[in-house]
């Protein structure tokens, strides 16, 4: 008699702790972490459960990479640009001044070499992590200022919180750049510890209350045309996950990336309109000043590429894609002013 078919063994359940770098109430920036945890639990029937810990509850926001790599926690959700001091190439996956727009970055990441390159960048610096793109938002503002910024000379001696590669650009312009978590910025502005700050897009900056302290908000966000967040997973934990579990995590993070972008795009216009009604001056950086910023940015990126081999090859890959992408983008999309509501 033929033996009865044996059902395949149930894969080990996943029970991961996941500290996050941003409060889960911040749209598009922190909210995808909660979405991912909820969707994974529901879609897996409870087989994959990720518990979210708000910033500082389990791990300080800037320590997430180390904690995940050392398996103090199984996963973390963060903006990986915070780790540029130890992994110089990661800001290129987080936010690039005058770089790709969000949808173009995801094109390079998913269909180009981006995802594979990011795994290599971490491995080359000795970190035991698997990185999964798990959130993206559109441009930040170029910051909140105590006084108007009319030229690049105004950055000389300015005390400003500015993250990532954009911070290196402002340092080159003579600014005193500091780095601190989002939760500390309101008080730092209020007490004069800093003269200015950037953090994110209007829908997020409103929650942090910057408009209550300073009234000059600068655009466009040249330093972060996109801001990408990642789910970092301990490398050993990732290897132990089943193929089904990996596929579910990848799919859920891809969904979170789209939803995070959509959330920001949905909310920002109304919030920015409200800022203006509250006396905030939303000033545009003149085109000639943007050109000057772009020139300084190119200098900084070339210098960084000379210091780190991974930075150089990732930057070269992004530049090559950007060159071909522009052939499409310049022809395909309507100018912004033609997207305005037609007059009745």
Beta strands, then each sheet from edge to edge (+ up, - down):
strand 1: 14-20
strand 2: 48-53
strand 3: 75-78
strand 4: 129-137
strand 5: 144-145
strand 6: 159-161
strand 7: 176-178
strand 8: 196-197
strand 9: 216-219
strand 10: 227-234
strand 11: 281-284
sheet 1: 2+ 1+ 3+ 10- 4+
sheet 2: 7+ 6+ 8+ 5- 9+ 11+
end
